[in-house]
Amino acid sequence: MALEDAEDEARRVLAESTAGRQDKYPQVEVRHTVVRGHPVRVLSDAAQWAVLLVVGSRGLGGFSGLLLGSVSQGLLHHAPCPVAVVPHANGE
């Protein structure tokens, strides 16, 4: 997949996954941004002024639900703010 196609797909998924959220939670600002780069660096940079960075974890591995992925671990070490790692229901 070409890089531009991948970015377009990411924008589409972002728009679909947040559709209706602004109406339901008008006090929460929603901005869609597609950024190239390593996830730990990109998310750490984006969280520069954040009070909390929330990331998901699929809990893959031999001890499903107990292991953090490399991005979650990297953010716990490098993020400029507290990080909440939220496991996905059923590890999906």
PDB file of N, CA, C and O in Angstrom:
ATOM      1  N   MET A   1       0.856  -1.177   0.000  1.00  0.00           N
ATOM      2  CA  MET A   1       0.000   0.000   0.000  1.00  0.00           C
ATOM      3  C   MET A   1       0.902   1.241   0.000  1.00  0.00           C
ATOM      4  O   MET A   1       1.844   1.335   0.787  1.00  0.00           O
ATOM      5  N   ALA A   2       0.605   2.165  -0.873  1.00  0.00           N
ATOM      6  CA  ALA A   2       1.373   3.408  -0.928  1.00  0.00           C
ATOM      7  C   ALA A   2       1.166   4.195   0.359  1.00  0.00           C
ATOM      8  O   ALA A   2       0.122   4.091   1.004  1.00  0.00           O
ATOM      9  N   LEU A   3       2.163   4.977   0.722  1.00  0.00           N
ATOM     10  CA  LEU A   3       2.114   5.755   1.955  1.00  0.00           C
ATOM     11  C   LEU A   3       0.901   6.674   1.998  1.00  0.00           C
ATOM     12  O   LEU A   3       0.247   6.789   3.034  1.00  0.00           O
ATOM     13  N   GLU A   4       0.599   7.323   0.890  1.00  0.00           N
ATOM     14  CA  GLU A   4      -0.562   8.228   0.842  1.00  0.00           C
ATOM     15  C   GLU A   4      -1.861   7.455   1.050  1.00  0.00           C
ATOM     16  O   GLU A   4      -2.775   7.936   1.719  1.00  0.00           O
ATOM     17  N   ASP A   5      -1.937   6.243   0.470  1.00  0.00           N
ATOM     18  CA  ASP A   5      -3.127   5.415   0.655  1.00  0.00           C
ATOM     19  C   ASP A   5      -3.283   5.004   2.119  1.00  0.00           C
ATOM     20  O   ASP A   5      -4.392   4.985   2.654  1.00  0.00           O
ATOM     21  N   ALA A   6      -2.167   4.679   2.755  1.00  0.00           N
ATOM     22  CA  ALA A   6      -2.199   4.297   4.169  1.00  0.00           C
ATOM     23  C   ALA A   6      -2.662   5.470   5.028  1.00  0.00           C
ATOM     24  O   ALA A   6      -3.441   5.285   5.962  1.00  0.00           O
ATOM     25  N   GLU A   7      -2.187   6.672   4.717  1.00  0.00           N
ATOM     26  CA  GLU A   7      -2.611   7.854   5.477  1.00  0.00           C
ATOM     27  C   GLU A   7      -4.093   8.139   5.260  1.00  0.00           C
ATOM     28  O   GLU A   7      -4.799   8.492   6.204  1.00  0.00           O
ATOM     29  N   ASP A   8      -4.568   7.990   4.034  1.00  0.00           N
ATOM     30  CA  ASP A   8      -5.998   8.175   3.757  1.00  0.00           C
ATOM     31  C   ASP A   8      -6.831   7.160   4.538  1.00  0.00           C
ATOM     32  O   ASP A   8      -7.876   7.501   5.092  1.00  0.00           O
ATOM     33  N   GLU A   9      -6.366   5.921   4.579  1.00  0.00           N
ATOM     34  CA  GLU A   9      -7.075   4.878   5.325  1.00  0.00           C
ATOM     35  C   GLU A   9      -7.084   5.200   6.817  1.00  0.00           C
ATOM     36  O   GLU A   9      -8.099   5.000   7.485  1.00  0.00           O
ATOM     37  N   ALA A  10      -5.973   5.692   7.342  1.00  0.00           N
ATOM     38  CA  ALA A  10      -5.912   6.072   8.754  1.00  0.00           C
ATOM     39  C   ALA A  10      -6.897   7.191   9.049  1.00  0.00           C
ATOM     40  O   ALA A  10      -7.566   7.164  10.082  1.00  0.00           O
ATOM     41  N   ARG A  11      -6.997   8.167   8.168  1.00  0.00           N
ATOM     42  CA  ARG A  11      -7.963   9.261   8.352  1.00  0.00           C
ATOM     43  C   ARG A  11      -9.392   8.729   8.337  1.00  0.00           C
ATOM     44  O   ARG A  11     -10.229   9.156   9.133  1.00  0.00           O
ATOM     45  N   ARG A  12      -9.667   7.794   7.428  1.00  0.00           N
ATOM     46  CA  ARG A  12     -11.007   7.213   7.336  1.00  0.00           C
ATOM     47  C   ARG A  12     -11.359   6.464   8.623  1.00  0.00           C
ATOM     48  O   ARG A  12     -12.461   6.615   9.149  1.00  0.00           O
ATOM     49  N   VAL A  13     -10.434   5.666   9.123  1.00  0.00           N
ATOM     50  CA  VAL A  13     -10.670   4.902  10.352  1.00  0.00           C
ATOM     51  C   VAL A  13     -10.865   5.850  11.533  1.00  0.00           C
ATOM     52  O   VAL A  13     -11.743   5.623  12.366  1.00  0.00           O
ATOM     53  N   LEU A  14     -10.063   6.905  11.617  1.00  0.00           N
ATOM     54  CA  LEU A  14     -10.229   7.900  12.684  1.00  0.00           C
ATOM     55  C   LEU A  14     -11.616   8.527  12.637  1.00  0.00           C
ATOM     56  O   LEU A  14     -12.292   8.631  13.661  1.00  0.00           O
ATOM     57  N   ALA A  15     -12.033   8.939  11.457  1.00  0.00           N
ATOM     58  CA  ALA A  15     -13.343   9.587  11.304  1.00  0.00           C
ATOM     59  C   ALA A  15     -14.463   8.627  11.687  1.00  0.00           C
ATOM     60  O   ALA A  15     -15.399   9.016  12.386  1.00  0.00           O
ATOM     61  N   GLU A  16     -14.378   7.380  11.240  1.00  0.00           N
ATOM     62  CA  GLU A  16     -15.422   6.409  11.555  1.00  0.00           C
ATOM     63  C   GLU A  16     -15.462   6.069  13.043  1.00  0.00           C
ATOM     64  O   GLU A  16     -16.540   5.953  13.625  1.00  0.00           O
ATOM     65  N   SER A  17     -14.292   5.910  13.656  1.00  0.00           N
ATOM     66  CA  SER A  17     -14.255   5.483  15.056  1.00  0.00           C
ATOM     67  C   SER A  17     -14.656   6.584  16.029  1.00  0.00           C
ATOM     68  O   SER A  17     -14.996   6.299  17.177  1.00  0.00           O
ATOM     69  N   THR A  18     -14.622   7.832  15.587  1.00  0.00           N
ATOM     70  CA  THR A  18     -15.012   8.933  16.471  1.00  0.00           C
ATOM     71  C   THR A  18     -16.313   9.602  16.045  1.00  0.00           C
ATOM     72  O   THR A  18     -16.716  10.606  16.631  1.00  0.00           O
ATOM     73  N   ALA A  19     -16.967   9.054  15.033  1.00  0.00           N
ATOM     74  CA  ALA A  19     -18.225   9.642  14.546  1.00  0.00           C
ATOM     75  C   ALA A  19     -19.248   9.721  15.679  1.00  0.00           C
ATOM     76  O   ALA A  19     -19.498   8.733  16.370  1.00  0.00           O
ATOM     77  N   GLY A  20     -19.831  10.895  15.863  1.00  0.00           N
ATOM     78  CA  GLY A  20     -20.852  11.107  16.876  1.00  0.00           C
ATOM     79  C   GLY A  20     -20.328  11.412  18.265  1.00  0.00           C
ATOM     80  O   GLY A  20     -21.100  11.814  19.135  1.00  0.00           O
ATOM     81  N   ARG A  21     -19.046  11.234  18.494  1.00  0.00           N
ATOM     82  CA  ARG A  21     -18.485  11.476  19.840  1.00  0.00           C
ATOM     83  C   ARG A  21     -18.536  12.953  20.217  1.00  0.00           C
ATOM     84  O   ARG A  21     -18.798  13.285  21.373  1.00  0.00           O
ATOM     85  N   GLN A  22     -18.289  13.847  19.251  1.00  0.00           N
ATOM     86  CA  GLN A  22     -18.300  15.284  19.547  1.00  0.00           C
ATOM     87  C   GLN A  22     -19.689  15.728  19.983  1.00  0.00           C
ATOM     88  O   GLN A  22     -19.817  16.569  20.872  1.00  0.00           O
ATOM     89  N   ASP A  23     -20.721  15.178  19.375  1.00  0.00           N
ATOM     90  CA  ASP A  23     -22.089  15.505  19.778  1.00  0.00           C
ATOM     91  C   ASP A  23     -22.405  14.965  21.167  1.00  0.00           C
ATOM     92  O   ASP A  23     -23.078  15.621  21.962  1.00  0.00           O
ATOM     93  N   LYS A  24     -21.913  13.765  21.449  1.00  0.00           N
ATOM     94  CA  LYS A  24     -22.185  13.128  22.742  1.00  0.00           C
ATOM     95  C   LYS A  24     -21.384  13.768  23.878  1.00  0.00           C
ATOM     96  O   LYS A  24     -21.860  13.856  25.010  1.00  0.00           O
ATOM     97  N   TYR A  25     -20.159  14.214  23.567  1.00  0.00           N
ATOM     98  CA  TYR A  25     -19.275  14.809  24.573  1.00  0.00           C
ATOM     99  C   TYR A  25     -18.770  16.160  24.066  1.00  0.00           C
ATOM    100  O   TYR A  25     -17.599  16.272  23.701  1.00  0.00           O
ATOM    101  N   PRO A  26     -19.615  17.177  24.036  1.00  0.00           N
ATOM    102  CA  PRO A  26     -19.214  18.464  23.450  1.00  0.00           C
ATOM    103  C   PRO A  26     -18.089  19.162  24.207  1.00  0.00           C
ATOM    104  O   PRO A  26     -17.427  20.028  23.635  1.00  0.00           O
ATOM    105  N   GLN A  27     -17.851  18.823  25.453  1.00  0.00           N
ATOM    106  CA  GLN A  27     -16.796  19.460  26.236  1.00  0.00           C
ATOM    107  C   GLN A  27     -15.413  18.901  25.906  1.00  0.00           C
ATOM    108  O   GLN A  27     -14.400  19.444  26.347  1.00  0.00           O
ATOM    109  N   VAL A  28     -15.373  17.808  25.125  1.00  0.00           N
ATOM    110  CA  VAL A  28     -14.104  17.186  24.765  1.00  0.00           C
ATOM    111  C   VAL A  28     -13.721  17.606  23.359  1.00  0.00           C
ATOM    112  O   VAL A  28     -14.484  17.413  22.411  1.00  0.00           O
ATOM    113  N   GLU A  29     -12.534  18.181  23.231  1.00  0.00           N
ATOM    114  CA  GLU A  29     -12.043  18.580  21.913  1.00  0.00           C
ATOM    115  C   GLU A  29     -11.507  17.353  21.177  1.00  0.00           C
ATOM    116  O   GLU A  29     -10.716  16.583  21.723  1.00  0.00           O
ATOM    117  N   VAL A  30     -11.942  17.186  19.955  1.00  0.00           N
ATOM    118  CA  VAL A  30     -11.487  16.070  19.129  1.00  0.00           C
ATOM    119  C   VAL A  30     -10.762  16.637  17.917  1.00  0.00           C
ATOM    120  O   VAL A  30     -11.308  17.450  17.171  1.00  0.00           O
ATOM    121  N   ARG A  31      -9.521  16.193  17.737  1.00  0.00           N
ATOM    122  CA  ARG A  31      -8.736  16.583  16.556  1.00  0.00           C
ATOM    123  C   ARG A  31      -8.167  15.320  15.937  1.00  0.00           C
ATOM    124  O   ARG A  31      -7.596  14.484  16.636  1.00  0.00           O
ATOM    125  N   HIS A  32      -8.319  15.182  14.645  1.00  0.00           N
ATOM    126  CA  HIS A  32      -7.756  14.041  13.928  1.00  0.00           C
ATOM    127  C   HIS A  32      -6.441  14.470  13.296  1.00  0.00           C
ATOM    128  O   HIS A  32      -6.391  15.434  12.532  1.00  0.00           O
ATOM    129  N   THR A  33      -5.383  13.748  13.622  1.00  0.00           N
ATOM    130  CA  THR A  33      -4.071  14.052  13.068  1.00  0.00           C
ATOM    131  C   THR A  33      -3.370  12.752  12.712  1.00  0.00           C
ATOM    132  O   THR A  33      -3.252  11.858  13.550  1.00  0.00           O
ATOM    133  N   VAL A  34      -2.911  12.645  11.495  1.00  0.00           N
ATOM    134  CA  VAL A  34      -2.127  11.495  11.070  1.00  0.00           C
ATOM    135  C   VAL A  34      -0.676  11.958  10.970  1.00  0.00           C
ATOM    136  O   VAL A  34      -0.360  12.892  10.233  1.00  0.00           O
ATOM    137  N   VAL A  35       0.202  11.294  11.722  1.00  0.00           N
ATOM    138  CA  VAL A  35       1.601  11.716  11.816  1.00  0.00           C
ATOM    139  C   VAL A  35       2.503  10.523  11.498  1.00  0.00           C
ATOM    140  O   VAL A  35       2.262   9.413  11.974  1.00  0.00           O
ATOM    141  N   ARG A  36       3.515  10.749  10.711  1.00  0.00           N
ATOM    142  CA  ARG A  36       4.502   9.706  10.409  1.00  0.00           C
ATOM    143  C   ARG A  36       5.565   9.709  11.493  1.00  0.00           C
ATOM    144  O   ARG A  36       5.951  10.762  11.999  1.00  0.00           O
ATOM    145  N   GLY A  37       6.033   8.517  11.842  1.00  0.00           N
ATOM    146  CA  GLY A  37       7.123   8.409  12.798  1.00  0.00           C
ATOM    147  C   GLY A  37       6.913   7.252  13.752  1.00  0.00           C
ATOM    148  O   GLY A  37       5.886   6.574  13.725  1.00  0.00           O
ATOM    149  N   HIS A  38       7.907   7.041  14.593  1.00  0.00           N
ATOM    150  CA  HIS A  38       7.809   5.972  15.596  1.00  0.00           C
ATOM    151  C   HIS A  38       6.738   6.342  16.611  1.00  0.00           C
ATOM    152  O   HIS A  38       6.723   7.473  17.097  1.00  0.00           O
ATOM    153  N   PRO A  39       5.843   5.420  16.944  1.00  0.00           N
ATOM    154  CA  PRO A  39       4.720   5.748  17.833  1.00  0.00           C
ATOM    155  C   PRO A  39       5.128   6.323  19.187  1.00  0.00           C
ATOM    156  O   PRO A  39       4.459   7.223  19.694  1.00  0.00           O
ATOM    157  N   VAL A  40       6.201   5.827  19.779  1.00  0.00           N
ATOM    158  CA  VAL A  40       6.614   6.344  21.096  1.00  0.00           C
ATOM    159  C   VAL A  40       7.019   7.807  20.980  1.00  0.00           C
ATOM    160  O   VAL A  40       6.620   8.631  21.803  1.00  0.00           O
ATOM    161  N   ARG A  41       7.811   8.134  19.960  1.00  0.00           N
ATOM    162  CA  ARG A  41       8.245   9.522  19.784  1.00  0.00           C
ATOM    163  C   ARG A  41       7.066  10.420  19.431  1.00  0.00           C
ATOM    164  O   ARG A  41       6.914  11.502  19.999  1.00  0.00           O
ATOM    165  N   VAL A  42       6.236   9.977  18.498  1.00  0.00           N
ATOM    166  CA  VAL A  42       5.112  10.797  18.046  1.00  0.00           C
ATOM    167  C   VAL A  42       4.136  11.048  19.192  1.00  0.00           C
ATOM    168  O   VAL A  42       3.699  12.182  19.391  1.00  0.00           O
ATOM    169  N   LEU A  43       3.791  10.013  19.943  1.00  0.00           N
ATOM    170  CA  LEU A  43       2.844  10.186  21.049  1.00  0.00           C
ATOM    171  C   LEU A  43       3.455  10.988  22.199  1.00  0.00           C
ATOM    172  O   LEU A  43       2.767  11.797  22.821  1.00  0.00           O
ATOM    173  N   SER A  44       4.728  10.773  22.482  1.00  0.00           N
ATOM    174  CA  SER A  44       5.389  11.562  23.526  1.00  0.00           C
ATOM    175  C   SER A  44       5.424  13.037  23.154  1.00  0.00           C
ATOM    176  O   SER A  44       5.175  13.898  23.999  1.00  0.00           O
ATOM    177  N   ASP A  45       5.730  13.333  21.899  1.00  0.00           N
ATOM    178  CA  ASP A  45       5.721  14.721  21.443  1.00  0.00           C
ATOM    179  C   ASP A  45       4.325  15.323  21.538  1.00  0.00           C
ATOM    180  O   ASP A  45       4.169  16.470  21.959  1.00  0.00           O
ATOM    181  N   ALA A  46       3.313  14.556  21.149  1.00  0.00           N
ATOM    182  CA  ALA A  46       1.931  15.051  21.182  1.00  0.00           C
ATOM    183  C   ALA A  46       1.452  15.283  22.614  1.00  0.00           C
ATOM    184  O   ALA A  46       0.572  16.113  22.843  1.00  0.00           O
ATOM    185  N   ALA A  47       2.017  14.567  23.568  1.00  0.00           N
ATOM    186  CA  ALA A  47       1.594  14.669  24.967  1.00  0.00           C
ATOM    187  C   ALA A  47       2.377  15.716  25.744  1.00  0.00           C
ATOM    188  O   ALA A  47       2.294  15.760  26.972  1.00  0.00           O
ATOM    189  N   GLN A  48       3.124  16.545  25.062  1.00  0.00           N
ATOM    190  CA  GLN A  48       3.988  17.522  25.729  1.00  0.00           C
ATOM    191  C   GLN A  48       3.247  18.354  26.770  1.00  0.00           C
ATOM    192  O   GLN A  48       3.804  18.633  27.832  1.00  0.00           O
ATOM    193  N   TRP A  49       2.022  18.754  26.499  1.00  0.00           N
ATOM    194  CA  TRP A  49       1.265  19.590  27.432  1.00  0.00           C
ATOM    195  C   TRP A  49       0.070  18.840  28.016  1.00  0.00           C
ATOM    196  O   TRP A  49      -0.823  19.452  28.604  1.00  0.00           O
ATOM    197  N   ALA A  50       0.052  17.529  27.857  1.00  0.00           N
ATOM    198  CA  ALA A  50      -1.086  16.729  28.326  1.00  0.00           C
ATOM    199  C   ALA A  50      -1.024  16.504  29.836  1.00  0.00           C
ATOM    200  O   ALA A  50       0.049  16.508  30.439  1.00  0.00           O
ATOM    201  N   VAL A  51      -2.177  16.312  30.418  1.00  0.00           N
ATOM    202  CA  VAL A  51      -2.280  15.955  31.826  1.00  0.00           C
ATOM    203  C   VAL A  51      -2.197  14.441  31.979  1.00  0.00           C
ATOM    204  O   VAL A  51      -1.721  13.934  32.995  1.00  0.00           O
ATOM    205  N   LEU A  52      -2.671  13.717  30.949  1.00  0.00           N
ATOM    206  CA  LEU A  52      -2.673  12.258  30.969  1.00  0.00           C
ATOM    207  C   LEU A  52      -2.652  11.759  29.532  1.00  0.00           C
ATOM    208  O   LEU A  52      -3.359  12.293  28.678  1.00  0.00           O
ATOM    209  N   LEU A  53      -1.850  10.741  29.262  1.00  0.00           N
ATOM    210  CA  LEU A  53      -1.823  10.084  27.964  1.00  0.00           C
ATOM    211  C   LEU A  53      -2.449   8.704  28.136  1.00  0.00           C
ATOM    212  O   LEU A  53      -1.984   7.906  28.950  1.00  0.00           O
ATOM    213  N   VAL A  54      -3.496   8.425  27.376  1.00  0.00           N
ATOM    214  CA  VAL A  54      -4.197   7.143  27.465  1.00  0.00           C
ATOM    215  C   VAL A  54      -3.902   6.343  26.206  1.00  0.00           C
ATOM    216  O   VAL A  54      -4.126   6.814  25.091  1.00  0.00           O
ATOM    217  N   VAL A  55      -3.399   5.136  26.393  1.00  0.00           N
ATOM    218  CA  VAL A  55      -3.104   4.249  25.269  1.00  0.00           C
ATOM    219  C   VAL A  55      -3.735   2.893  25.537  1.00  0.00           C
ATOM    220  O   VAL A  55      -3.995   2.530  26.684  1.00  0.00           O
ATOM    221  N   GLY A  56      -3.973   2.160  24.477  1.00  0.00           N
ATOM    222  CA  GLY A  56      -4.545   0.824  24.608  1.00  0.00           C
ATOM    223  C   GLY A  56      -3.469  -0.240  24.583  1.00  0.00           C
ATOM    224  O   GLY A  56      -2.339  -0.003  24.158  1.00  0.00           O
ATOM    225  N   SER A  57      -3.845  -1.412  25.046  1.00  0.00           N
ATOM    226  CA  SER A  57      -2.968  -2.567  24.995  1.00  0.00           C
ATOM    227  C   SER A  57      -3.805  -3.782  24.653  1.00  0.00           C
ATOM    228  O   SER A  57      -4.865  -4.000  25.240  1.00  0.00           O
ATOM    229  N   ARG A  58      -3.327  -4.575  23.701  1.00  0.00           N
ATOM    230  CA  ARG A  58      -4.073  -5.760  23.295  1.00  0.00           C
ATOM    231  C   ARG A  58      -3.785  -6.951  24.190  1.00  0.00           C
ATOM    232  O   ARG A  58      -4.521  -7.938  24.155  1.00  0.00           O
ATOM    233  N   GLY A  59      -2.727  -6.882  24.996  1.00  0.00           N
ATOM    234  CA  GLY A  59      -2.412  -7.985  25.911  1.00  0.00           C
ATOM    235  C   GLY A  59      -2.018  -9.254  25.185  1.00  0.00           C
ATOM    236  O   GLY A  59      -2.363 -10.352  25.622  1.00  0.00           O
ATOM    237  N   LEU A  60      -1.297  -9.116  24.079  1.00  0.00           N
ATOM    238  CA  LEU A  60      -0.878 -10.298  23.335  1.00  0.00           C
ATOM    239  C   LEU A  60       0.315 -10.944  24.002  1.00  0.00           C
ATOM    240  O   LEU A  60       1.103 -10.277  24.671  1.00  0.00           O
ATOM    241  N   GLY A  61       0.443 -12.222  23.820  1.00  0.00           N
ATOM    242  CA  GLY A  61       1.580 -12.944  24.380  1.00  0.00           C
ATOM    243  C   GLY A  61       1.100 -14.108  25.227  1.00  0.00           C
ATOM    244  O   GLY A  61      -0.099 -14.370  25.321  1.00  0.00           O
ATOM    245  N   GLY A  62       2.034 -14.793  25.836  1.00  0.00           N
ATOM    246  CA  GLY A  62       1.733 -15.983  26.625  1.00  0.00           C
ATOM    247  C   GLY A  62       0.889 -15.708  27.847  1.00  0.00           C
ATOM    248  O   GLY A  62       0.135 -16.578  28.283  1.00  0.00           O
ATOM    249  N   PHE A  63       0.997 -14.521  28.406  1.00  0.00           N
ATOM    250  CA  PHE A  63       0.228 -14.145  29.587  1.00  0.00           C
ATOM    251  C   PHE A  63      -0.755 -13.061  29.186  1.00  0.00           C
ATOM    252  O   PHE A  63      -0.647 -11.916  29.624  1.00  0.00           O
ATOM    253  N   SER A  64      -1.702 -13.426  28.362  1.00  0.00           N
ATOM    254  CA  SER A  64      -2.647 -12.471  27.793  1.00  0.00           C
ATOM    255  C   SER A  64      -3.225 -11.560  28.865  1.00  0.00           C
ATOM    256  O   SER A  64      -3.700 -12.015  29.906  1.00  0.00           O
ATOM    257  N   GLY A  65      -3.173 -10.259  28.584  1.00  0.00           N
ATOM    258  CA  GLY A  65      -3.710  -9.268  29.509  1.00  0.00           C
ATOM    259  C   GLY A  65      -2.706  -8.755  30.520  1.00  0.00           C
ATOM    260  O   GLY A  65      -2.941  -7.728  31.157  1.00  0.00           O
ATOM    261  N   LEU A  66      -1.592  -9.449  30.680  1.00  0.00           N
ATOM    262  CA  LEU A  66      -0.604  -9.031  31.676  1.00  0.00           C
ATOM    263  C   LEU A  66       0.593  -8.328  31.057  1.00  0.00           C
ATOM    264  O   LEU A  66       1.310  -7.605  31.748  1.00  0.00           O
ATOM    265  N   LEU A  67       0.815  -8.530  29.772  1.00  0.00           N
ATOM    266  CA  LEU A  67       1.993  -7.964  29.130  1.00  0.00           C
ATOM    267  C   LEU A  67       1.663  -6.644  28.446  1.00  0.00           C
ATOM    268  O   LEU A  67       0.581  -6.471  27.885  1.00  0.00           O
ATOM    269  N   LEU A  68       2.607  -5.726  28.503  1.00  0.00           N
ATOM    270  CA  LEU A  68       2.482  -4.478  27.773  1.00  0.00           C
ATOM    271  C   LEU A  68       3.243  -4.614  26.468  1.00  0.00           C
ATOM    272  O   LEU A  68       4.262  -5.301  26.398  1.00  0.00           O
ATOM    273  N   GLY A  69       2.747  -3.963  25.450  1.00  0.00           N
ATOM    274  CA  GLY A  69       3.455  -3.942  24.189  1.00  0.00           C
ATOM    275  C   GLY A  69       4.632  -2.989  24.248  1.00  0.00           C
ATOM    276  O   GLY A  69       4.810  -2.268  25.229  1.00  0.00           O
ATOM    277  N   SER A  70       5.432  -2.989  23.197  1.00  0.00           N
ATOM    278  CA  SER A  70       6.629  -2.150  23.174  1.00  0.00           C
ATOM    279  C   SER A  70       6.280  -0.668  23.191  1.00  0.00           C
ATOM    280  O   SER A  70       7.013   0.129  23.777  1.00  0.00           O
ATOM    281  N   VAL A  71       5.167  -0.282  22.555  1.00  0.00           N
ATOM    282  CA  VAL A  71       4.779   1.136  22.562  1.00  0.00           C
ATOM    283  C   VAL A  71       4.352   1.552  23.969  1.00  0.00           C
ATOM    284  O   VAL A  71       4.785   2.595  24.458  1.00  0.00           O
ATOM    285  N   SER A  72       3.520   0.763  24.617  1.00  0.00           N
ATOM    286  CA  SER A  72       3.097   1.092  25.982  1.00  0.00           C
ATOM    287  C   SER A  72       4.291   1.183  26.919  1.00  0.00           C
ATOM    288  O   SER A  72       4.385   2.111  27.723  1.00  0.00           O
ATOM    289  N   GLN A  73       5.195   0.232  26.820  1.00  0.00           N
ATOM    290  CA  GLN A  73       6.392   0.262  27.671  1.00  0.00           C
ATOM    291  C   GLN A  73       7.244   1.487  27.378  1.00  0.00           C
ATOM    292  O   GLN A  73       7.724   2.147  28.300  1.00  0.00           O
ATOM    293  N   GLY A  74       7.432   1.793  26.110  1.00  0.00           N
ATOM    294  CA  GLY A  74       8.225   2.960  25.737  1.00  0.00           C
ATOM    295  C   GLY A  74       7.617   4.245  26.261  1.00  0.00           C
ATOM    296  O   GLY A  74       8.331   5.132  26.729  1.00  0.00           O
ATOM    297  N   LEU A  75       6.292   4.347  26.182  1.00  0.00           N
ATOM    298  CA  LEU A  75       5.623   5.553  26.674  1.00  0.00           C
ATOM    299  C   LEU A  75       5.718   5.674  28.183  1.00  0.00           C
ATOM    300  O   LEU A  75       5.858   6.781  28.703  1.00  0.00           O
ATOM    301  N   LEU A  76       5.646   4.561  28.896  1.00  0.00           N
ATOM    302  CA  LEU A  76       5.798   4.617  30.354  1.00  0.00           C
ATOM    303  C   LEU A  76       7.163   5.174  30.744  1.00  0.00           C
ATOM    304  O   LEU A  76       7.302   5.800  31.795  1.00  0.00           O
ATOM    305  N   HIS A  77       8.171   4.950  29.900  1.00  0.00           N
ATOM    306  CA  HIS A  77       9.523   5.431  30.190  1.00  0.00           C
ATOM    307  C   HIS A  77       9.801   6.832  29.642  1.00  0.00           C
ATOM    308  O   HIS A  77      10.626   7.555  30.200  1.00  0.00           O
ATOM    309  N   HIS A  78       9.127   7.226  28.560  1.00  0.00           N
ATOM    310  CA  HIS A  78       9.514   8.454  27.870  1.00  0.00           C
ATOM    311  C   HIS A  78       8.452   9.540  27.806  1.00  0.00           C
ATOM    312  O   HIS A  78       8.775  10.674  27.451  1.00  0.00           O
ATOM    313  N   ALA A  79       7.220   9.248  28.129  1.00  0.00           N
ATOM    314  CA  ALA A  79       6.167  10.259  28.027  1.00  0.00           C
ATOM    315  C   ALA A  79       6.393  11.360  29.061  1.00  0.00           C
ATOM    316  O   ALA A  79       6.875  11.094  30.161  1.00  0.00           O
ATOM    317  N   PRO A  80       6.043  12.603  28.704  1.00  0.00           N
ATOM    318  CA  PRO A  80       6.248  13.735  29.606  1.00  0.00           C
ATOM    319  C   PRO A  80       5.134  13.894  30.640  1.00  0.00           C
ATOM    320  O   PRO A  80       5.116  14.879  31.378  1.00  0.00           O
ATOM    321  N   CYS A  81       4.213  12.944  30.699  1.00  0.00           N
ATOM    322  CA  CYS A  81       3.082  13.028  31.624  1.00  0.00           C
ATOM    323  C   CYS A  81       2.725  11.614  32.065  1.00  0.00           C
ATOM    324  O   CYS A  81       3.274  10.648  31.536  1.00  0.00           O
ATOM    325  N   PRO A  82       1.820  11.479  33.018  1.00  0.00           N
ATOM    326  CA  PRO A  82       1.376  10.134  33.403  1.00  0.00           C
ATOM    327  C   PRO A  82       0.731   9.414  32.218  1.00  0.00           C
ATOM    328  O   PRO A  82       0.127  10.039  31.346  1.00  0.00           O
ATOM    329  N   VAL A  83       0.872   8.081  32.207  1.00  0.00           N
ATOM    330  CA  VAL A  83       0.331   7.255  31.130  1.00  0.00           C
ATOM    331  C   VAL A  83      -0.628   6.229  31.729  1.00  0.00           C
ATOM    332  O   VAL A  83      -0.292   5.544  32.695  1.00  0.00           O
ATOM    333  N   ALA A  84      -1.821   6.130  31.148  1.00  0.00           N
ATOM    334  CA  ALA A  84      -2.778   5.090  31.524  1.00  0.00           C
ATOM    335  C   ALA A  84      -2.829   4.089  30.386  1.00  0.00           C
ATOM    336  O   ALA A  84      -3.123   4.452  29.247  1.00  0.00           O
ATOM    337  N   VAL A  85      -2.546   2.836  30.688  1.00  0.00           N
ATOM    338  CA  VAL A  85      -2.602   1.758  29.691  1.00  0.00           C
ATOM    339  C   VAL A  85      -3.883   0.987  29.939  1.00  0.00           C
ATOM    340  O   VAL A  85      -4.058   0.365  30.986  1.00  0.00           O
ATOM    341  N   VAL A  86      -4.781   1.035  28.956  1.00  0.00           N
ATOM    342  CA  VAL A  86      -6.103   0.416  29.083  1.00  0.00           C
ATOM    343  C   VAL A  86      -6.155  -0.827  28.216  1.00  0.00           C
ATOM    344  O   VAL A  86      -6.008  -0.735  26.997  1.00  0.00           O
ATOM    345  N   PRO A  87      -6.361  -1.986  28.823  1.00  0.00           N
ATOM    346  CA  PRO A  87      -6.433  -3.204  28.012  1.00  0.00           C
ATOM    347  C   PRO A  87      -7.731  -3.253  27.212  1.00  0.00           C
ATOM    348  O   PRO A  87      -8.782  -2.803  27.670  1.00  0.00           O
ATOM    349  N   HIS A  88      -7.634  -3.804  26.019  1.00  0.00           N
ATOM    350  CA  HIS A  88      -8.815  -3.984  25.180  1.00  0.00           C
ATOM    351  C   HIS A  88      -9.590  -5.178  25.715  1.00  0.00           C
ATOM    352  O   HIS A  88      -8.998  -6.174  26.131  1.00  0.00           O
ATOM    353  N   ALA A  89     -10.897  -5.078  25.703  1.00  0.00           N
ATOM    354  CA  ALA A  89     -11.732  -6.182  26.162  1.00  0.00           C
ATOM    355  C   ALA A  89     -11.416  -7.448  25.377  1.00  0.00           C
ATOM    356  O   ALA A  89     -11.358  -7.410  24.147  1.00  0.00           O
ATOM    357  N   ASN A  90     -11.216  -8.547  26.053  1.00  0.00           N
ATOM    358  CA  ASN A  90     -10.952  -9.847  25.441  1.00  0.00           C
ATOM    359  C   ASN A  90      -9.662  -9.875  24.623  1.00  0.00           C
ATOM    360  O   ASN A  90      -9.476 -10.785  23.815  1.00  0.00           O
ATOM    361  N   GLY A  91      -8.775  -8.914  24.810  1.00  0.00           N
ATOM    362  CA  GLY A  91      -7.512  -8.904  24.096  1.00  0.00           C
ATOM    363  C   GLY A  91      -7.631  -8.693  22.607  1.00  0.00           C
ATOM    364  O   GLY A  91      -6.681  -8.958  21.871  1.00  0.00           O
ATOM    365  N   GLU A  92      -8.777  -8.222  22.142  1.00  0.00           N
ATOM    366  CA  GLU A  92      -8.988  -8.022  20.691  1.00  0.00           C
ATOM    367  C   GLU A  92      -8.529  -6.655  20.274  1.00  0.00           C
ATOM    368  O   GLU A  92      -8.625  -6.304  19.098  1.00  0.00           O
TER     369      GLU A  92
END
